[in-house]
Every structure is written in structure tokens, then in C-alpha cells.
Amino acid sequence: MLLKEIARFSLQHRTLYCYLILSIWIFLLIAGMYKYIGSIENGNNLLNAKGFGYRKTERFLAEEGDSTDRIRIKEINQTDCTHPFAIVTGEEGGSLEGWTLQGVLLLIRHGDRGPMAHVRGINEVDCGYENDPTLARYINFLQNTTTGSTSGGHWMKTGPFHGFPLLPAASKLCLLAQLTHKGIAQMLHVGDIVRQAYANALGLYTRVPISTQRTTPFNGSDFISNPTSSFQYVVDDVVIYSTRYRRTFQSAMALLFGVLPPEKWLAMQIQESHSLSYCFSDCACPQAEKLKKQLASEMNEHLSKHPAIGAIVQWIGAALLQNPQAAGQQINPLEIRDALLAHICHAAPLPCRKIHSNVPSADSYRYGSKTGSSSTQDPLGLDVINIDVDEATLSGGGAGPPINTEQPDDSDTTEQEPEIEGCVEKSHVLALMSYIHWAGMKELYSQSMRQQGLLRSYGLMRNIVAYMLRMISGDRVKFVLYSGHDKTLEYLIASLGVQLENPFIPYASRMVFEVYKSDKDTQYYFRLVYNGRDVTNTIDVCESGKSLNVPRGIRGGRAHLCPIENIIRFIHDDYFLSLNATNYKDACMAQTKQDGIF
């Protein structure tokens, strides 16, 4: 009887049992889903903790975020980009009270250029520069002038730069390692400053009667004829050097157009430097190569102590570069900085792309890994972004990859997790730039960099001092231009011991040696001005009371002057003391101790 009642009750409540079981199953299913979703959120939090964020892209210069970040962003934009409107006259000057300017030696870094590596989406970045009357006048002059010197915007005079274009190939594109129109504008503004400061004092606009013509080995004829005048411009008072790259040649010519009258500009001859360090006949140096490797090792050690920065470098590199290093190989932070500046300096949004979430551990990243080869690698090794891509590659004659026109190939034969959208963020950029600035300062003022600078810039220092001596002896040469790269100036700065606040040489930087004669006697002095700031008293051979402090006349303020005999004695007697040598040959003999450290 009891069994019958139980069976009847079970049949009547079968539906209730079904609902109860279904409810329990749904509960377990929901609990499992929450657990799965929670694991995904934890994974994303881990990525964010390592500096990997996924938000909408934004312009780097947008007035948003923390006030401290906005200040730092503004500093990066001002110090590293060198906008043409911000290039103004500083402490340069050819008029010092009681002194006569004898000559000027000017070293420059080329203007704004496209990135050295192939960057994703670079064709969407506008590298043009408009509404600049100075730039418009220069372009109009080149397009409407056809002479024996120029034709169709190309330099047609005989010599190593015959046929070189005077303007970038595209007005708005950031072509691989090529000068931009913004770079041309920068150099025109620098030329305007140089003209105002030195042209009159040096007599660069001087005309002399046609009957006094003679020739020189530099420029062929001293003078350029004007059919409407019986006077001609002197042209052998200007000497021009450039490395054989389009951007340095174009930068030199744009600057000189701002300095010289057009007729004289058309008569110039350009001499080639075969080395970016302007070593002239003092180039081969095994010890400099060893110092380069030691610096690379030091930078590798610094980065190994900052794995979070290494992770940021890899993350940004995956978003920016078309050909990032393979997994486990560290991308050079300087290569990332160079690619970022192409966006920052042209007010372009920070880039985004789809990447895989299984990013290798930051602990495996190292600076300058020997297993990887950067697309910007160069004969001087660690000089990465500072050395220029070969012209043959740029013109299609080399074996390198083409200019940034191809879409990136994101295919990967290895097993990967699903792709997610990732954008470079301001926080990433600020952290990376802060680290690079810190590491750059340590490198610039390290003993290894000082010694490498002495060896790399010895040939240039000899050339500068030789021209100084010619200027004080009454030679016709009054103005010498060296159009080079950031390493050109960096090596020289390291060799002289100049103290700077920024370890990097911005685009369109200028360094001027001004040579003076005292009006009271036959004493000769020189002055060093870097980007408009008098740094004479920071040079080792001029500091600690070795320089004079003189008034700048009607311009106001004071100027430092250093006896020219100090730098002459330095180059002849004291140059190699820190290298335990007395001459260049002995200093370059790489001597290794038993422990392998020199």
C-alpha cells in the first residue's frame, strides 16, 4: 500500500522534478560562465598592468589627461620636433663690442625626415608643410629657374651631387629616410637666422669689380656675373660640405638659400664627405669599434633592469613596424622613438592595429640582441636611427625593401590566440621617452662615449682648427658649412665635453664656431653656440676661468670667448691624454686586457 502511494505521488510530481533538475543545471551553467568571464578579465588586467591597453586611438598632442603628462608631452613636441615657427635667433651674433668677426664654421643636422624603418600606415601621416611664405618662395624659385646650375628642380653642376633633386619627391608623404617639406622649411628658417647674424659681418653680400676675377680650386670662379652690373659676387669665401645623402644635400642648399643672394647661391660648389662623422683622412679606428660595442653592452644592461620598458618597446613595435623582430628578440628602443616621432612631429594620431595577445615575456627582451638585425642597422652599429639609409636603396638600386607603400602582412604560421585590437597610448609613449632620455644622458656623458667621440671626431676637429687658422691668417674663406647628421654633432659634443640638457640632437640643429679678433691687439678667440645658446664656457678647454666674458654691444647681454690657442693646443698636445696615447694611430690601436675589457 505504501509503495503504491509513493509511486502515485512520484507520477503526480514528475513535472516538478523536471523543473528542479533544469534549474540546478542552469545555475551550474551560469556559474561556469561567470568563472570563465572572470578569467578573461583577469587576463586583460594582467596585460594592462604590463602597459598593454586597448582603447581608442588619440592624438598625442590632444589637450587631455593629467597636467603633468600634458607638460611632458609639450616638452617632447618642442625639444624633439623643432617646428619651423619655433626656430628663432638666439645668442648667435657677429657683433661683439671690441671684437671683429673673422669667420664662422657651421655644423647642422638635416631637417625633418621620414622614419628610418618601414612604419605601418605611414602614408596616412601628412608630412607636408603649408602657409609658409619662405618655403613658397624657395619652391617657386626652383620651379621657375633653369640655369647651368639647376634644371627642373635638380642640381646640375658637375661633382658628386650632379642630378640630385633640391626638393623632396613628394610634398606630403613621409618617404623612407627622405627629407620632408617641413624639413626644407626648417632649414630655410635656420638660414634666415644665419644671414641675420653673420652675412653682413662677414661680407657675404660683397660685390667686386669684374676685372678682379681669379679662380680657386673650390668653386672654380671667385665671382658670379650679373649681366646688368659691372660688379660680381665673391664666391670663394664660402665652403660647403655635405654627406652624400639627399636629405643632407637638400638641407644644405635650403639653408644657403636663406643665407646668400640667389646669384651667389647658384654659383656654389658642394664638396662631399665620405663619412657621417666627417673623419676625412682619419677614419679607420679599431678602438672606436670596441668602444661602440661596449656602449651597446652598457645599454643592454640598463634595459635588462627595466623589463616593463622592454615590454612597452615590443608592444609599440608590434603596432608601428611592418617588420618587427621575431618573438624573443628585442626591438631597439631608438628605432621605436624614431617611428613615434614621425607621428608626434606631424600631429598624427597614435597608431592601432590587430595584434596577438600572447606577447612574449618581457624578461626575455634585450637591447640590441645579436640574434636580430634591425632594418636601420648601419656600419657604426649602435648608431641605429642616427645613420642614414643608403641612397641606392632609396632610389630602387639596392636590395633593401621598397618605400613604405605595401600593406603589412600579418600572417603567422605559429599557433596564436585570437587577435584583439590594440592602440599605442600616451602613457606608453611617455614612459618610453622618459626611459630613452635617461639612458641617452647616461650614454652621452659616459667615459666610453667621451672616448668614442674623441676618436670619431678627430678628423673633423682637425679640419675645423685648420679653417680657423686660415681665417685668422687673412684667408678669403669666411664661412664653412658641414651638413651632416645627429651623430656628426653628437661625436663632436662628446669630444669637447659640452654639457647639454637633451642627449639627442633634434632636426635642424645648428652648432656654430665663431672666430674673433680683438680690436685692441692681435689676440684671436673663438665662441661656440649650440642651437642659439652660448656653450663656450662648458667646453673643457674653455671652462674654469679660461674664457673671457665680454659685452655683446647693442644686442645686450654677455658672451663668452675662449682663446683660440686653447683649442689649437688641445688638438695638437692634449687630445689623446684620456686614451693614454699621443697620436691618432696609437689611440686607435685596440688594446685588450686579459679580462677582455679595455
N, C-alpha and C positions, 0 to 999 in steps of 0.2 A: 504493500500500500504506500509506504514511504517512497519507494523508488518511482512509483507511478506519479506521485505528486512532484517529485524533483524533475522528472522528465517533462511533465506538463508545464512546469514553471520555466524550464530552460527553453522550450519551444516558444512560449509567450514572450520571452525577453531576448530572443535572438537578435532582434534589431538593435536593442540597447547595447549588447555586447559588441556588435559590429561598429557602432558609433564610438564606443570606448576604445577599442583597438585602433581605429582610424585616428582618433585624437592623439593617442600616445605616439603613433608613427609620425604624425605631422609635427608634434612637439620636438621629437628627436631630429627631424629633418631641419627645422628652423634653428635649433641649437647648433647643428653641424654647420649650417650656412654662416651663422654669426661667428663661429670659430674660424672658418675659412677667410671671411672678410677681415676679421681682426688680424690674421697673419699677413694679409696683403698690406693693411695699413701700417703694421709694424715694419714691414719691409720698406715701404715708402718713407717712413720716418727715419729708418737707418740711412737711406740714400740722402735725405735732407740733412741729416747730421754730418754727413761726409761732404756736404757742399753741393749736392746734386738736387736741384729744384726744378719743378715743372710748372711754369706759369707762362702767361702771355708775354711775348717779347715787348721790349720798350726801348725808347731812345736813351742812350747813355746819358745825354745832357738834359733829359727831362727834369724839370724842377719838382721833383718828388722825393720822398724818403726823408731820412734823418738829416738834420742840418749839418752834422759832421761829415756825412757822406757827400752832401752837396758841395761842401767846401773842398773836399779831396777830389771830387770829380772835376770841379772847376780848375784846380791846380794841374791835374793831368792834362786837361784840354789846353791850358795856357802854356805849360812848360814843354810838352812833347809835340804839339801840333804846329806851333809857330804860324798863326794865321797872318796873312799879309797886312791886315789893318793894324795888327799889334806890333809890327816891325817899325820901330821909331829910333831916332837919333839918340844915342846915349852919351858917353863920355869921350867918344872919338873927337878928335879935333886937331887941325893943323896950325892952330894959332895959340901958342903959349907965350906969355909975357916974358920977353928977354931971350926967346929961342926962335930959331929958324928951322922949319921942316925941310929935311934933306931928301927924304924918301919914305915910301910906305911898302910893306910886304903884307899882302892879304891872303889868308887861307880861308877857304869856305868849304862847308859841306853842301852838296847838291840840295835842291829843293824837294818838295813833297813828291813822292813816287808811289806807284802801285806796290803791293806786297811782294816779298821775295818768293813766297811759296804759292801754290795753287790753292785758292780760297773758294769755298762753296758760295755760290750766289754773288760773286764779286761784280758781275755785270749789272746787278741791280743797284750798286752803290754809285752815286753821282760824284765823280771826281773832278767835275768842271768848276770853273770859277768865272762868274759873270759880274757885270756892272762895275768893272774896274777900268777907269779911263786909261791908266798907264798900260795895262795889258792890251786893251783895244788898239791903242796907238802902235804898240810893237807889232801886233798881228797885222795891222793894216800896212805898216812899213814893209814887212816881209812879203806880203802878198802882192804888193804893187811895185817892188823894186827888183829889177833884173839887171845885174852888172856882171863884171868878171868875177865878183866875189860871191854873189848869190844868184840863184835861179830857181824859181818855183819853191821858194822856202827852204832851199838846200844850200849848204856852204860849198862853193865850187872852186875855192882856191886850192892850189897844189899842196900836198902834205898829207899827214896821217888822217886828217878829218875831212878829206875831199868827199863830197857827196853826202855828208851827214845832214839829216834834217835839223832845222833850227827850232822846230816846234814838235810837240808830241803827236803821234799818229792819229789820236782820237781826242776830241775836245772834252768829252765827259767820262770816258771809260778809264778804269784803273787797270791799265795793262801791266802785265808781269814785269816788275822791276823798272818800269819806264816812268819818266818824269810826267807829271800831270800839269794841266793848265794852272792849277793852284800853285804848283812848284815854280812855274815860269813867273807868275805874279809875285811870289815871294822874292825871287832873285831881282826882279825889276825894282822892288821897293828897297832891297839892300843896296842896289846900285845907286838909287837916288840918295841914300844916306852917305855912301862913299863919295859921291860927287859933291854934295854939300860940304862935307868935312875936309876933303883933300884936293879937289880938282884945281881950285884957284891957287892954293898954296904951292902946289907942285907945278903949276903952269901947264896942265894937260890940255888946255884950250889955246895954247900959244901957236901963233902963225909966224912964219918967217918968209922972207923973200924967196922966190923960186930959184934965183941964181945961186943960193947957198946949198943946193941939194948935194947929198952924198949917200952912199949905200952902206948897209950894215949886214952882218950875217944873220941877224934875227928876222928882220922884216923887209929885207930887200931894198926898199927905198925909204929914206927918212921921212918923206913927205907924201901927201896925197894932194893931187891937183884939184883946184876948183876953177872951172873954165871962166867964171866971171870975176876972178880975183887974181892979182899978181902975187898973192901970198898962199902958202901951203901949211898944213898941219904937220908938226913933228910927230913921227910915229915910233921912232926907236927909243922913246922914253918909257914905253910900256912893254913889259914882257909877260907872256901868258903861258901857263902850263895847265894841262888837263889830262886826267887818265882817259884811256880810250873807251869810254862808255858814253852812250848818247846823253844820259842824264847829267853827267858832269860837264860835257861839252855844251849842251844846251843851257845849263845853269850859268856857265862862264860867259857865254855870249849874251844872255839876257841881262846879267849883272853889268857887263861892259856897255851895253846899250844905254843903261841908265847913267853911266859914268862919262862916256865920251860923246862927242858930236858924231852924227851919223856918217859923215865922210871919213872921219878917222877910224870909226868902228869897222867900216868896210875894208880898210887897208891893213887890218891886223893879221898877223900870222900866229898860229897856235902850235905850241910845242907839246909833244906827247911825253907823259910819264908812264913808264912801263910797270910801275908798282903803285898800289894804292897808298903805300906809306911814303912814297917819294924817296926811295932809298938811293936813287941814281946809281952810282958805281959801287955802293956799299950795301949789298943786298944779301948774299948768301951768308947765313949765320946759324950754325947748328945749335948754339946755346939758346938762341931765341926760340927755336923749335922746342927745346926741352922746357923752357920756361912756360911756353904755351901749354904743354901737356901738364905741367904742374898746376897751372891755373885751372885747367879742366878738372883735375883731380880735386882741387880745393872746392870748386863749385859743386862737384858731385857729392862731396862730403857734406856741404851745407844743406843740399836738398834732401839728402838721406835722413837728416834730422828733422825734416818738416814733411812727413808723409801726407798730411792734409793738402799741402800745396801741390805735391806731386799728383794727388787725385784730381785737384781742380785743373791742373795743366792737361791731364789726359781727357777730362770731361770737355773742356773748351776745345781742345784739339780735335776731338771726335765731331764736334759741331761745326768747326771752322774749316778744317783742312780737307782737301779732296783725297789726299793720300797720307792719312795719319799713320804713325808707326804701328807695327803689328802688336798684338797683345803681349804685355810684359816688357815692352821697350819704351823707354821714357822719351817723350817729345821734348825738344829743347824749349824751355820757358821763353827764351828770347824770340824764338820763331812764333810763338803764340802772341807775344807782345806786338810784334811787327804786324801780324794779321789783324789784331784787335785795333791797332791804330788806323788801319785803313777804314774801319767803321767809325771810330771815335772822331777822327780828324775831319770826316766828311759828313758828320751829323746823321749817320745811317743807323737804323735800328740794329740792336744786337741780334745775331742770327739764331735761328732754331733749325732743328732737323730731327728726324726719327732716328733714335739710336737704340741699341740693345741694352737691357738693364743689367745684364751680368758683366759689369765693369770689373776688370782685374783689380786685385788688391793693391792699394797704394803702397804697401810695403815692398812690392816688387819693382817699383819705379825708381829709376836712377837717372841722373842728369848726364847727358852725353854718353849714353850706353854705346859700347863699342860694337854691339850687335846690330845697331841700327844706323841708317845713313839718311840724313836729312836732305831734302831737296835743295836746301840752301847751303850745303857744305861747300867749303872753299879751300884754297891752298893753305890758308892760315888756320884751318881747323876751327877753333873755338870762336872765331870772328863771325860765325853764323850769319845773323841778319845784317851785319855791317858790311859784308863783302858782296860785290855785285855779280849778278848772273852774267855769264859770258854773252857777248853781243851776237855771236854766231847762233847761239841757242835762241835768242830773242828774234832773230831775223829768219829763223827756219833752217839755218845751215848746220845746226848742231843736232845731236842725238837726243836732246832733252825733250820733255813733254811740251805740247803746244801751249800757247797763251790761254788764259782762263776762259775757254769758250765751251768746254764739254760739261755735260751734266755728270755728277758723281755716280759711280757705280756702287750701290750699297749691297750688292750680293755678297754672301759669305758662305763658304762651303762648310764651316763648322756649325755644330748644333748650337742654336741660340734660343733664348727665351723670347716671348712675344715682344714686338717693338713698341716703344712708347715715345711720345713727343717730348723733346727736351729743348729748353732755351737757355742761352747764356744770360746770366743775371748780373746786375750791378755789383752785388755782394761778391760774386766770383771774381769779377774784374778788379775790384778794389783790393781784395785780398792778394791776388796775383801781382798786381802792380806794386803794392807795398813790399811784398817779398822781393821782387826783382830789383826795386830801388835799394833796399837794404843790402842785398847780395852784390849789386853793382858798386855800391860805395866801398864795401869790403874789398872787392877786386881792384878797383881803381887805385886805392891807397895801400895796397899790399906791396910787400917788398918784391914779390915776383913780377907784378905789373910794372913797378918802377924800373926794374932791371930790363924787362922786355921792351918798355918804352925807350929806354936809352939805346938799346941795340937796333930796334926797328926804325927809330927816327934819326939816327946818326947822320945818314946821308942827307936828309932834309935839313938838319941843323947846320951842317957844313955849307950847304947851298945858301941858306938864309944869311949866315955870317959872311960868306963871300960877297953877296949882294950888298950887305951893309957896308962892307969895306969899299966897294965900288961907289956907293952913294956918297960916302964921306970924302972920297978922293976926287969928287967932281965929275964922275962919270955921267953920261947922258941918261942912264936908266934911273927913273924916279918912282916907277910903280911896277910891282911884280905881283901877279896873281897865281895862286895854286888852287885849282878847282879839284876837290877830292871828295873823300867820304868821311864818315864819322870816325873810323879808325885812324885816318890821316891826322885828325886833330887830337884824338884820344892818346895816341902814342906820344905826340909832342907834349901834350899836357902832362902826361906821366913823367916824361924825361925831365921836364922843367920843375916839377913839383908844384904846379899851380893848384890852389885849393878851390874847389867848386862845390856847390850845393847839390847839383844834379849830376850823377855819374854818366848820363847819356848825353850825346851831342844831338840836339834837335835839328830838324831840317832847316836849311838856310842859315846855319850858324856861321859866324864870322870871327876870325881871330886876326888882329892887326898888330904888326910890329911897326911902330913909328920911330923914325930916326931923326934926331935933332942935333943942331949945332948951337952952342952958346953964342950970343951976340957980343959977349964981353971978351971971350978968348977962343981958343981952338979946341975946346973940350967938346966931345961928342957923347951923346946919351941916347938911350932908346926907351920906348914905352910899350907895354903890352896891354891891349884892350880886347876883352873877350865878350862878344855879344853886348857891346855898349858899356861894359864895366871895366874900369881900370884895375887890373890884377897884377900890376908890376911888382908891388911890394910883397906879393905872395910867392914869387919865384925864389928859389933857393939862393941864386947868385945875387939877388937884389934885396933880400929881407934883412932884418936886424940892423937898420940904420945905414945900409949900403946904398940906399936910393935917396934922391932929393925930393922935397915936397915944394912944388912951385905953383904960383897963381896961373889960372887959365885965362887971364886977361878979361876982355869984355864979356866972355861967356860965363864968368863967375866960377867959384869953386877952386879946387886944387887938383894938381896932377902929380903923379909920381914919375920920376925919371931915374933911370939906372945907368951908370957909366958903361959905355959900350965895351970898354976894355974888360969888364967883368965877364961878359958872355964870350969874348974872344979868348980870355984866359981859361974859361970853363971848357970850351970846345977843344982847346989845344993841350991843356995840362991836367984838368980835374975830371974830365968827362967819365972816365972808366974806373975811378977810385973805388966805387961801391962794388965793382966787378973784379976787384983785385987784378987789374990789368992796366997797361999803359997805352994800348992801341987797340984798334978795332979787330984786327986779326986775332990777337991773343984773347980778347974778351969773347970772341965767338967760338973759340975752341972749347967745345963742351967737355968739361971735366967732371967726372963722376966719382964720388966716394964709394967705399966698399958697400955701404948700406943702400946705394942706389939713389941717394938724394944729394943733389949738388948744392 
